[in-house]
Amino acid sequence: MKTEEMAALHAAAFDGTRPWTAQEFADLLESDAAFSVGDTRAFALGHVIVDQAELLTLATSPASRRRGLGRACLNAFVQEARARGATSAFLEVASDNTAALALYRSAGFEAAGCRRHYYKRRDGPPADAVVMRRALS
């Protein structure tokens, strides 16, 4: 998937927040630790540092939601992280993103912390970030 496609999908998926640019995706993917899974309908981007995986973003096109694509990308992220030697994974998600919270909980992630007022919103107050973790072994 091209970084321009990632940026366009990210912008569509995260309406109301500042989307990541194609250059930001390119910069992240320059690292040998980073990887992406998915396609132009949904993708996940993460990296593995030593034995910890971090899910940096998971985006699904609004037109493709409720079809299991986000779950498939999350599962592919976990598989790739394991293959790269990760024994645990973490992520952060906006506290008001109920669909994502439900997805991550159903995949075994549990809340491990909170970053207050982390996500800035164009319209409205900032949202907290819920930090979530799960074992991969």
N, C-alpha and C positions, 0 to 999 in steps of 0.2 A: 504494500500500500504506500502510495506517495505521501510525503509530508503535507503537501497541499490538500490532499483528500482528507488526511487526518484533521487538519486545521478546520476545514469546512464542516466535517462531521461534528467535531468538538463544538464549534460555534452553534450548530443547529441543536445539539443535544443539551447544551448548557446555556439556554436563553436566560438572560438576567444577570449573568456574570461575565467577566472579561474572558473571552475565549483565548486559547493558546494559539500562537502564530505558527506558520509552517517552519519558520526559522527556529522557534523554540523546540518543536518536535525534532527537527534535524539535529540541533545541538544535543538533545537528550540521547538520540539514537546513535550519535557518534561514539559513545562509550561502548566498550565491549560488554559491559555489565547489563546494558539495556536491551530490551526486546519488545516486540509487539506481536500480537496474535489477532486474528479476525480479518474482516474485509471492509468494503465501503459501506456496509449496513451497520456494523458494530465492530469495535476493536477495544483491546485492552493494551495498555503500555505499562511496563514495569521494569524493574532491574533487580539483580541479585548481587549483594555485596557480602562476601564471605559466605555465611550460612543464613542470611536474612533476605527475604524477598519483600519488595515494596510494590504495591499496585499504585502506580502514579495517577492513572485515570482509566476509566472504562466509560465509553460513550456508545450510545445506540441512537440511530436515526429515529426521530419521532415517528416517521412512517413505518418503522420496522419494530416498534415496541410491542411487547406482550406476545412475542413469538419464540421466546427462549434463547434469543441471540446473545443477550447480556450474560445469561447463565452459561452458555456455551463458551463465551470468551473468558469468563471467570474460571471455568474448569480448565480451559486451555492454558491460561496464565498459571494456575496451580501446577499443572503437569510440567510446563516448561521450567518453572521455578524449581521444582523437585529435580528435574533433569540437570539443572545447573548447580545442584548441591544445597539448595535452601532447605532448612529444617523448620522454619517458621515464616509466616508472612504477616505483613501489617498493611494498613491502609487508613485513610481518613475520608470521612464522608460528611456532607452537610447534615446537620441535625434535622433539617426540614425536608430532606430527601427521603421520604418514607418508602418509596419503591426500592431504592438502592439499599437502605437499611434492612428491609425485609429480605432482599436477595442475599446480602452478605451474612445475615444471621442464619438463613437457611443453608448456607454453605459452610457453616461452622465457625464463622468469625464472631468474636465476643468483644464488647466494649472494654477498652483498657484505659481510656482517658478522654479528656475533653480539652479542646483549644478554644477558649472563649472568643467570640466575635471574629472568627478566623476568615470566613467567607464574606467578602464585601458584595453588596447587592446594588444594582443600579437604582432600583426602586425599593426602598425599605431598609430596615435595620440589618446589620450583618448577622450571619448565622454562625452558630458554633460548629466546630469540627469534632466529630466523634472519631476517636482513634480506636481502631479495631485490630485484633490479632487472632491468629489461629496457628496451631501446629500443623506441619505438613508431613510429619513422619507417621 
